Amino acid sequence: MLFKRISLPISVLIFGCSLAACTTTALTTPPPPKEAQRSAKSAPPLPSTPPGATLRPTTFSALPGWASDDLRQVLPAFLTSCTTQMRKIDWKEPCTIAADLDGNNEKAIRAFFQSFFTPYQVINADGSDNGLVTGYYEPLLNGARQRGGPYQTPIYRTPDDLITVDLASIYPELRGLRLRGRLVGNKVVPYANRAELDKSGVLLGKEQLWVDDPIDAFFLQVQGSGRVQLNEGGIVRVAYADQNGYPYKSIGRYLVDKGELTLAQASGQGIKAWLAANPGRQKELLNANPSYVFFKEEVITDPSKGPKGAQGVPLTPQRSIAVDPQFVPLGIPVFLSTTQPNSSTPLQQLMVAQDTGGAIKGAVRADFFWGFGSDAGDKAGKMKQRGMMWLLLPKQAASI
């Protein structure tokens, strides 16, 4: 995504970040700049990572399930990421070679990855090698361009007064961190949270579409993108455009902390069932998440493709993941070893890091994109698994 670059005093940035999901520690004591780590050709270099994270070099034979993964399914996602990765010198050769591969020749595709990449296992700051793997999808909502009848819940476009600052433009070490707020006089103040936006009416006139279910509209914001079946005919995509600057807070966790649900019940399906049984507490629950997402309309050119992720390329169902870009750069192939939703059945396959998310924080942390529709939504809603991750980096890369 492209963000407006604005120069602001560091004191403003520290204040704003404390209210918008950043940490003052990171701003006042930024990590040391990355240094080139190119080593002898006989040994792949160990890429640099943020403080606390570790990348441990390993072999393909050590990846659980590597030999059984059908790599033909990941090649399209990899090639999609190559459209931007090609700009990096260490990716030009592998991306050029990949473009000429026979997409039906699994053996050749496997030989390609094993020849051009080295796997590195991602290790958390506490030394553990596993983390949370959740799922997301692209839902279908029913809507209209004009308010009326059952279509009473608005989907908003980005308000004009929302300011977004990419902190990496000031501190390159803070890639993935952004400050959001609005100008009041000559000061930047935090933008309104969900409850304040609901009460203030500041979004009046920014309605893009109207949908027939406020709960579906909320979960659209959680997913970050969706499709809307218009009552006038046709289906359009509403894609993530921006966000109000507050960290995502799980309403499932809120219900668990209140003793309303158990952890096992706090799935997407369980939350919707609780809301149906407690309609009078709908606003209380939804406002527990102060984050608010704004959307832009896009034409669907290929229904088999997902929306564009944070890398700026379309997501590939079951081969794209969202990651924390502080630890895993976008465009990197990631071998994921986890289990199927609410199951112990192994799910071990090569993915591509093509997206980010407000709740995706940490080194070993991934959000699995299941695709579009109700079946994908069912799997995404149930997915709260443990998993391990390995980055595949070009053998001649100096750093990530």
C-alpha positions in Angstrom: 0.0 0.0 0.0 1.1 3.6 -0.5 1.0 5.9 2.4 1.4 9.7 2.7 4.8 10.6 4.0 4.6 13.5 6.6 7.4 14.9 8.7 6.5 15.2 12.3 8.5 16.0 15.5 9.7 12.9 17.3 7.7 14.0 20.4 4.5 13.8 18.4 5.4 10.4 17.1 6.1 9.1 20.5 2.8 10.4 21.8 0.9 9.2 18.8 2.4 5.7 18.8 1.6 5.2 22.4 -2.0 5.5 21.4 -1.8 3.7 18.0 -0.3 0.3 18.6 3.4 1.3 18.4 5.8 1.3 21.4 7.8 4.2 22.7 10.6 1.9 23.4 11.0 1.2 19.8 11.0 4.9 19.0 13.3 6.1 21.7 15.8 3.3 21.3 15.6 2.2 17.7 17.4 -1.0 16.8 20.8 -0.7 15.2 20.8 -0.4 11.4 21.1 -3.6 9.4 24.5 -4.4 8.1 25.4 -6.5 5.1 26.0 -10.1 6.1 27.3 -11.7 2.9 29.6 -14.5 3.8 31.7 -16.9 1.8 29.9 -18.7 -1.0 30.3 -22.0 0.7 28.0 -21.0 3.6 24.7 -19.2 3.2 24.6 -15.9 5.3 22.4 -15.7 8.4 19.9 -12.9 7.6 19.4 -10.1 10.1 16.2 -10.0 12.2 14.8 -7.6 14.8 16.2 -8.0 18.3 14.9 -11.1 20.1 14.2 -13.1 16.9 16.5 -15.7 15.6 16.8 -17.4 12.2 18.4 -20.8 12.4 19.7 -22.3 9.1 18.6 -25.8 8.4 18.0 -28.2 5.4 15.0 -29.1 3.3 15.1 -32.6 4.6 14.5 -31.3 8.1 11.2 -29.6 7.1 8.3 -31.8 8.3 6.2 -32.7 5.3 8.4 -31.0 2.7 8.6 -34.1 0.6 4.9 -34.6 0.4 3.8 -31.0 -0.4 2.6 -30.5 -4.0 4.7 -27.5 -4.9 2.7 -26.9 -8.1 0.1 -25.3 -6.0 2.4 -22.6 -4.6 4.2 -21.6 -7.8 1.4 -19.2 -8.9 1.6 -17.4 -5.5 5.4 -17.2 -5.7 5.3 -15.8 -9.2 2.8 -13.2 -8.1 5.2 -12.0 -5.4 8.0 -12.0 -7.9 6.4 -9.0 -9.6 7.7 -6.9 -6.7 10.5 -9.1 -5.5 12.3 -8.8 -8.9 13.3 -5.3 -7.9 15.7 -6.8 -5.3 19.0 -7.9 -6.7 19.1 -11.2 -4.8 15.7 -12.2 -6.1 16.1 -11.3 -9.8 17.8 -14.6 -10.8 15.4 -17.0 -8.9 12.3 -15.0 -10.1 13.6 -15.1 -13.7 14.2 -18.8 -13.6 10.8 -19.5 -11.9 9.0 -17.7 -14.7 10.2 -20.3 -17.2 9.3 -23.3 -15.1 6.7 -25.8 -16.3 3.9 -25.3 -13.8 2.8 -28.9 -14.2 6.3 -30.4 -13.5 6.3 -30.8 -9.7 9.8 -32.4 -9.8 11.3 -29.3 -11.5 9.6 -26.9 -9.2 10.9 -28.8 -6.2 14.5 -28.8 -7.7 14.2 -25.1 -8.2 13.4 -24.2 -4.6 16.0 -26.6 -3.3 18.7 -25.2 -5.7 18.1 -21.5 -5.1 16.9 -21.2 -1.5 18.1 -22.1 2.0 15.5 -22.7 4.8 15.8 -20.9 8.1 13.7 -21.8 11.1 12.1 -18.9 12.8 12.7 -18.8 16.6 10.8 -16.6 19.0 12.5 -14.2 21.5 11.9 -16.6 24.3 13.7 -19.4 22.4 10.5 -21.3 21.5 10.0 -22.5 18.0 6.2 -22.5 17.7 3.4 -19.9 17.7 -0.2 -19.3 16.9 -1.7 -19.9 13.4 -5.1 -18.5 12.8 -7.2 -18.2 9.6 -9.0 -15.6 7.6 -11.1 -15.5 4.5 -13.0 -13.3 2.1 -16.7 -13.2 3.1 -19.8 -12.5 1.0 -22.2 -9.9 2.2 -25.5 -8.7 0.8 -25.7 -5.0 0.1 -26.9 -2.0 -1.9 -25.6 1.3 -3.1 -28.4 3.2 -1.6 -29.7 2.9 2.0 -33.2 1.3 2.2 -35.1 -1.7 3.3 -32.8 -4.2 5.1 -29.7 -2.3 4.0 -29.1 -0.1 7.0 -25.4 -0.8 7.9 -22.8 1.4 6.2 -19.4 0.4 4.8 -17.3 3.5 5.0 -14.5 4.8 2.8 -11.4 6.5 4.3 -12.3 9.8 5.9 -10.4 12.9 4.5 -9.0 13.9 7.8 -7.2 10.6 8.6 -3.4 11.1 8.5 -1.2 8.0 8.0 2.6 8.2 8.6 4.8 5.3 7.6 7.4 5.3 10.5 9.9 3.5 8.3 10.3 6.7 6.4 11.9 8.2 9.5 13.3 5.0 11.1 13.9 2.3 8.5 14.2 -0.2 11.4 10.5 0.3 12.2 9.2 -1.3 9.0 5.6 -2.2 9.3 4.8 0.4 12.0 2.5 3.3 11.1 1.1 6.3 13.0 -2.5 7.3 12.4 -4.3 10.4 13.7 -5.8 13.7 12.7 -4.7 17.4 12.8 -6.2 19.7 15.3 -4.5 23.1 14.8 -0.8 22.3 14.5 -1.0 19.1 16.6 -1.6 15.5 15.7 -4.1 13.8 18.0 -5.3 10.2 18.0 -8.2 9.4 15.6 -11.6 8.4 17.0 -12.0 4.8 18.2 -14.9 2.5 17.2 -17.3 3.7 20.0 -16.5 7.4 19.3 -17.0 7.0 15.6 -20.3 5.4 16.2 -21.5 8.3 18.4 -20.0 11.3 16.7 -21.3 10.9 13.2 -18.0 12.1 11.7 -18.3 9.5 9.0 -21.6 10.8 7.6 -21.2 11.2 3.9 -18.5 8.6 3.7 -20.8 5.7 3.1 -19.7 3.5 0.2 -22.2 0.7 0.4 -25.0 -0.4 2.7 -25.3 -4.0 3.9 -28.1 -6.0 5.7 -26.2 -7.3 8.7 -24.2 -5.3 11.3 -22.5 -8.4 12.5 -21.3 -9.4 9.0 -20.1 -5.8 8.6 -18.0 -6.1 11.8 -16.5 -9.4 10.7 -15.7 -7.9 7.3 -13.5 -5.5 9.2 -11.8 -8.3 11.0 -11.1 -10.1 7.7 -10.0 -6.9 6.0 -11.7 -7.5 2.7 -14.8 -9.1 1.2 -17.3 -9.3 -1.6 -20.7 -7.7 -1.7 -23.7 -9.1 -3.7 -25.6 -6.0 -4.7 -29.3 -6.0 -4.8 -29.1 -4.0 -8.1 -27.1 -7.0 -9.5 -23.4 -7.9 -9.7 -20.7 -8.5 -7.1 -18.1 -6.0 -6.1 -15.1 -6.3 -3.8 -14.5 -4.0 -0.9 -10.8 -4.1 0.0 -8.9 -2.7 2.9 -8.0 1.0 2.4 -6.9 2.2 5.9 -7.6 1.9 9.6 -8.1 4.3 12.5 -4.9 3.6 14.3 -6.0 1.5 17.2 -4.7 -2.0 17.8 -7.1 -4.9 17.1 -8.6 -6.4 20.2 -10.3 -9.8 20.0 -14.0 -9.8 20.9 -13.6 -13.5 21.5 -11.0 -12.9 24.2 -13.4 -10.2 25.7 -16.1 -12.8 26.0 -13.7 -15.4 27.5 -12.4 -12.8 30.0 -16.1 -12.0 31.0 -16.8 -15.7 31.5 -19.4 -15.7 28.7 -17.6 -18.3 26.5 -14.8 -20.8 27.0 -11.7 -20.7 24.8 -13.0 -23.6 22.8 -16.3 -21.7 22.1 -14.6 -18.4 21.1 -14.6 -19.2 17.4 -16.2 -17.0 14.8 -19.2 -19.3 14.8 -19.4 -19.2 18.6 -19.2 -15.5 18.8 -22.0 -15.1 16.2 -24.1 -17.6 18.3 -23.5 -15.5 21.4 -24.6 -12.3 19.6 -27.8 -14.0 18.4 -28.6 -14.9 22.0 -27.6 -11.5 23.4 -28.8 -8.9 20.9 -29.0 -6.2 23.6 -25.2 -6.4 24.2 -24.2 -6.1 20.6 -22.7 -2.6 20.9 -20.9 -3.5 24.1 -19.2 -6.4 22.4 -18.3 -4.8 19.1 -16.9 -1.7 20.9 -14.6 -3.9 22.8 -12.5 -3.7 19.6 -11.5 0.0 19.2 -10.0 -0.7 15.7 -12.1 0.4 12.7 -11.3 -0.4 9.1 -12.1 1.7 6.0 -12.6 0.2 2.6 -12.3 0.9 -1.1 -14.3 -0.7 -3.9 -12.5 -2.8 -6.5 -13.7 -4.6 -9.6 -13.3 -8.4 -9.5 -11.3 -9.4 -12.6 -10.6 -13.0 -11.5 -13.0 -14.6 -9.0 -10.5 -17.4 -8.3 -8.0 -14.8 -6.8 -8.2 -13.2 -3.4 -8.0 -9.5 -2.7 -4.7 -7.7 -2.8 -2.7 -8.1 0.4 -0.2 -5.7 2.0 2.4 -6.7 -0.6 0.1 -5.2 -3.2 -0.5 -8.5 -5.1 -3.6 -10.7 -5.1 -3.7 -13.4 -2.4 -3.8 -17.1 -3.5 -6.3 -19.2 -1.5 -4.5 -21.7 0.8 -1.1 -20.5 -0.3 -0.9 -17.0 1.1 -0.4 -16.0 4.7 -0.4 -12.8 6.7 2.7 -12.3 8.9 4.3 -9.6 11.2 6.6 -7.7 8.8 8.8 -6.8 11.7 10.0 -10.4 11.6 9.0 -11.8 8.2 9.4 -9.5 5.2 6.6 -9.6 2.6 7.2 -11.7 -0.5 9.2 -14.4 1.3 8.3 -18.1 0.8 7.4 -19.6 4.2 7.2 -23.3 4.9 4.4 -23.7 7.5 3.9 -26.8 9.7 0.7 -26.7 11.6 -2.6 -28.7 11.7 -6.0 -28.4 10.1 -8.6 -26.3 11.9 -9.8 -27.8 15.1 -7.9 -31.0 14.3 -4.6 -32.8 14.8 -4.3 -33.6 11.1 -1.1 -32.2 9.7 -1.2 -29.1 7.5 2.4 -28.8 6.2 3.0 -26.8 3.0 4.9 -23.9 1.4 3.2 -20.6 1.6 4.1 -17.0 0.6 4.0 -14.1 3.0 1.8 -11.6 1.2 -0.3 -9.9 3.8 -0.3 -8.4 7.3 -2.9 -7.9 10.0 -3.6 -5.9 13.2 -3.6 -9.1 15.3 -0.6 -10.7 13.6 2.2 -9.9 16.0 5.3 -11.9 16.7 8.0 -13.9 15.0 6.3 -17.3 14.8 2.8 -16.0 14.0 0.7 -16.5 10.8 -2.8 -16.0 9.5 -3.7 -18.6 6.9 -5.8 -17.2 3.9 -8.5 -19.9 3.2 -10.1 -18.1 0.2 -13.6 -17.0 -0.5 -17.0 -18.2 0.7 -18.8 -20.0 3.5 -16.6 -23.1 3.5 -13.5 -20.9 3.7 -15.2 -19.0 6.5 -16.0 -22.1 8.4 -12.3 -23.2 8.3 -11.0 -19.8 9.1 -13.3 -19.4 12.1 -12.2 -22.6 13.6 -8.5 -22.2 13.1 -6.5 -21.6 16.2 -3.6 -24.0 15.9 0.0 -24.1 16.9 2.6 -24.1 14.2 6.3 -23.7 13.2 7.7 -21.6 10.4 10.8 -21.6 8.1 11.7 -18.8 5.8 13.1 -19.7 2.3 15.8 -17.1 1.4 17.9 -16.8 -1.7 21.2 -18.5 -1.2 23.2 -15.4 -2.2 21.0 -13.0 -0.2 22.9 -10.5 1.9 20.0 -9.9 4.3 16.2 -9.9 4.4 
